[in-house]
């Protein structure tokens, strides 16, 4: 982030902008540093719209990605590209492009090298080029594709059907399955290592198998398990590589865990507990000191400093109604949080 976090010098700003997108409402909130004396942790309660100020909205499970001047947001079976306004003043109301192809909701997607790769509830994977009409769709799993990643000409996917798969995007082999990994558990999250040599899966932890496992990308063989003594049901809902050896995870057991694979695969090097005992749906970091997490109730976004043991700042974005935070993304000046029917933007530059 552009500004370093200090435990005692932040105040919650006011709601400064509201934009109604198609089927979704955007709340724009300022959040700025203050040299004044602060006590404890302040909270920002995002205002809800009075009845009649916005149309009825379908409850969605959105995912999003940022790319330069655009924010890409999944809504039902489509992915829509919204242009960011100049100087961070908001989003354009209407999408600049719509990417379709799934017959059911998009579960997750990634944006890499001008390509969108998405997994859907219809069990398929769709590949779009951002600047062209070319798209490829292929049947990937017997049940919904809960997660995907794309690096180095390879796609990895995880599904409710208890498998993770590696797919080729090489010329003449697009959509060819290279490996099928039997995870013996529903796969909730997946990520390819920055070294392009392995990938990690986060599973539901419904059996006696570690929910965090690392697999060889070339052979599909299990390399290692992360952690021990996970409780049944401690599923891992999101994973994020900071470096080839540093990995963040979060999930149903309410903990953020920070793993250093060079040090140990049995125990994480740091962990932080969600103070209200809520499952953590998503996690992101600035790859420095700052971590953001999204909770399962009341749209709670929390900011953490790796050098501290407690949460620095809390934002209750969906009070009084409850919604999980399904996805978080950073830019250099803003944090974006996608809830069931609203997109919230925290502005770090407002004065």
QUINOR-V270025 format. One record per residue. N is the residue number from 1. PHI is phi as a letter, one per 40 degrees, with the letter a starting at -180 (none if undefined). OMEGA is omega in radians with two decimals (none if undefined). NEAR is the number of other ideal C-beta (glycine too) atoms within 12 Angstrom. Layout:
BEGIN
n;phi;omega;near
N;PHI;OMEGA;NEAR
N;PHI;OMEGA;NEAR
END
This chain:
BEGIN
n;phi;omega;near
1;none;-3.07;28
2;c;-3.10;19
3;b;-3.14;23
4;c;-3.13;19
5;c;3.00;31
6;b;-2.96;22
7;c;-2.96;23
8;b;-3.09;21
9;b;3.01;21
10;b;3.03;34
11;b;3.10;26
12;c;3.13;29
13;c;-3.11;28
14;c;3.07;19
15;c;-3.02;28
16;b;-3.12;25
17;a;3.04;28
18;b;3.11;27
19;b;3.09;28
20;c;3.04;24
21;c;3.13;34
22;c;3.11;26
23;g;-3.06;27
24;a;3.09;37
25;b;3.12;37
26;b;3.02;41
27;b;-3.11;42
28;b;-3.06;36
29;b;3.09;37
30;c;3.13;31
31;a;-2.97;40
32;b;3.12;26
33;c;-3.13;27
34;b;3.09;19
35;c;3.13;12
36;c;-3.14;12
37;c;3.12;11
38;b;3.11;18
39;b;3.11;11
40;g;-3.03;16
41;b;3.12;27
42;c;-3.14;26
43;b;3.08;28
44;b;3.05;36
45;c;3.13;23
46;c;-3.10;41
47;c;3.02;24
48;c;-3.13;26
49;c;3.02;22
50;c;-3.13;8
51;d;3.13;8
52;g;-3.12;7
53;c;3.13;14
54;a;-3.13;21
55;c;3.05;15
56;c;-3.04;14
57;b;3.08;25
58;c;3.09;17
59;c;-3.07;21
60;b;3.02;32
61;b;-2.97;32
62;c;2.99;47
63;b;-3.10;46
64;a;3.04;46
65;a;3.07;39
66;b;3.10;31
67;a;3.09;28
68;g;-3.06;15
69;c;-3.06;19
70;b;2.96;30
71;b;-3.13;41
72;b;-3.00;44
73;b;3.09;48
74;c;3.06;44
75;b;-3.05;36
76;f;-3.04;28
77;c;-3.10;28
78;b;2.98;32
79;b;-3.07;43
80;b;-3.13;36
81;b;3.11;33
82;b;3.12;35
83;c;3.07;24
84;c;3.12;31
85;c;-3.13;20
86;c;3.08;10
87;g;3.03;12
88;g;-3.09;26
89;c;3.11;21
90;i;3.09;27
91;b;2.98;38
92;c;-3.06;22
93;c;-3.07;20
94;b;-3.13;16
95;c;3.08;25
96;c;3.13;22
97;a;3.08;25
98;b;-3.14;23
99;b;-3.07;37
100;b;3.13;25
101;i;3.12;29
102;c;3.07;35
103;c;3.07;18
104;b;-3.04;23
105;d;2.95;31
106;c;3.11;45
107;c;3.07;43
108;a;3.05;47
109;a;3.06;43
110;b;3.13;39
111;b;-3.06;33
112;a;3.03;28
113;f;3.08;17
114;g;3.06;19
115;b;2.98;32
116;b;3.04;44
117;b;-3.07;49
118;b;3.03;48
119;b;-3.02;51
120;b;3.08;41
121;c;3.10;25
122;c;3.12;26
123;g;-3.08;28
124;b;2.98;35
125;b;3.12;47
126;b;3.10;42
127;b;3.10;38
128;b;2.89;33
129;c;-3.09;20
130;c;-3.03;26
131;b;3.14;16
132;i;-3.11;14
133;c;-3.08;12
134;c;3.03;17
135;a;3.14;25
136;b;3.09;27
137;b;3.07;26
138;a;3.11;30
139;c;-3.00;24
140;b;-3.04;42
141;b;3.13;34
142;c;3.09;16
143;b;-3.00;24
144;d;3.07;32
145;c;-3.06;46
146;c;-3.03;45
147;a;3.10;48
148;a;2.93;46
149;a;-3.03;44
150;a;3.09;36
151;a;2.98;30
152;f;3.12;23
153;g;3.11;24
154;b;3.01;34
155;b;2.94;45
156;b;-3.11;50
157;a;3.09;51
158;b;-2.96;50
159;a;3.01;41
160;c;-3.12;29
161;c;3.06;26
162;g;3.04;26
163;b;2.90;33
164;b;-3.07;48
165;b;3.07;41
166;b;-3.04;40
167;b;3.11;39
168;c;2.96;26
169;b;3.11;28
170;c;3.13;14
171;d;-3.13;9
172;g;-3.13;8
173;b;-3.10;17
174;c;3.13;24
175;g;3.11;27
176;c;3.12;22
177;c;-3.13;25
178;c;-3.14;27
179;a;2.97;25
180;b;-3.12;24
181;b;3.09;36
182;c;-3.08;22
183;c;-3.13;43
184;g;-3.12;22
185;a;3.11;35
186;c;-3.12;34
187;c;-3.13;50
188;c;-3.04;43
189;a;-3.07;50
190;a;3.11;49
191;a;3.07;41
192;c;3.09;39
193;c;3.08;31
194;d;3.09;22
195;c;3.14;18
196;g;-3.13;22
197;b;-3.07;22
198;a;3.03;37
199;a;-3.10;49
200;b;3.04;49
201;b;3.00;53
202;b;-3.03;49
203;b;-2.95;44
204;c;3.13;32
205;f;3.12;34
206;c;3.11;22
207;b;-3.13;18
208;b;-3.10;16
209;b;3.10;29
210;d;-3.14;31
211;c;3.12;43
212;b;-3.13;48
213;b;-3.14;39
214;b;-3.05;37
215;b;3.07;37
216;c;-3.05;24
217;c;-3.09;35
218;c;-3.05;19
219;b;-3.07;15
220;g;-3.12;27
221;c;3.11;17
222;c;3.11;25
223;c;-3.11;23
224;a;3.00;22
225;b;3.11;29
226;b;3.07;37
227;g;3.09;34
228;a;3.01;18
229;g;3.00;14
230;c;3.08;33
231;c;3.08;18
232;d;-3.11;16
233;g;-3.13;21
234;c;-3.08;33
235;c;-3.13;41
236;c;-3.03;49
237;c;3.13;47
238;a;3.07;46
239;b;-3.10;44
240;a;3.07;39
241;c;2.97;34
242;c;3.08;27
243;a;3.09;19
244;d;-3.10;22
245;b;-3.10;23
246;b;-3.00;28
247;b;3.04;44
248;b;3.08;44
249;a;3.07;48
250;a;-3.13;47
251;i;-3.00;38
252;c;-3.08;33
253;c;3.00;31
254;g;-3.11;29
255;b;2.83;34
256;c;3.11;45
257;b;-3.13;38
258;b;-3.04;35
259;b;2.97;37
260;b;-3.02;23
261;c;3.11;30
262;c;-3.05;12
263;c;-3.10;16
264;a;3.01;19
265;b;-3.11;24
266;c;-3.06;18
267;a;3.10;20
268;c;-3.11;26
269;c;3.08;23
270;a;3.03;27
271;a;3.14;23
272;b;-3.11;32
273;b;3.05;23
274;c;-2.95;33
275;c;-3.13;22
276;b;3.03;19
277;g;3.11;15
278;c;3.01;32
279;c;3.13;32
280;b;-3.05;49
281;c;-3.05;43
282;a;-3.09;46
283;a;3.09;44
284;a;3.04;38
285;b;3.06;36
286;c;-3.12;29
287;g;3.05;18
288;b;-3.12;19
289;b;-2.97;23
290;c;3.03;32
291;b;3.02;43
292;b;3.12;45
293;b;3.10;47
294;b;-3.03;47
295;c;-3.06;42
296;c;-3.10;32
297;b;2.99;27
298;f;3.05;28
299;f;-3.07;42
300;c;2.99;41
301;b;3.11;51
302;b;3.06;45
303;b;-3.08;44
304;b;3.00;37
305;b;-3.09;29
306;d;-3.13;28
307;c;-3.12;18
308;b;-3.12;21
309;b;-3.11;15
310;b;3.10;21
311;c;3.13;33
312;c;-3.00;36
313;a;3.11;38
314;b;3.08;35
315;b;3.11;41
316;c;-2.91;35
317;c;-3.07;47
318;b;3.11;36
319;c;0.13;23
320;c;3.07;14
321;c;-3.04;20
322;b;3.02;21
323;a;2.97;36
324;c;2.90;36
325;c;-3.02;49
326;c;-3.06;42
327;a;3.07;44
328;b;3.04;46
329;a;3.10;38
330;b;2.71;31
331;b;3.14;27
332;c;-3.06;18
333;b;-3.03;24
334;b;2.98;35
335;b;-3.09;45
336;b;-3.14;44
337;b;-3.13;47
338;b;3.07;43
339;b;-3.03;46
340;d;-3.11;32
341;b;3.12;36
342;a;3.03;41
343;b;3.12;50
344;b;-3.14;49
345;b;3.08;48
346;c;-3.07;42
347;c;-3.11;35
348;c;-3.05;31
349;b;-3.06;24
350;c;-3.14;27
351;b;none;14
END
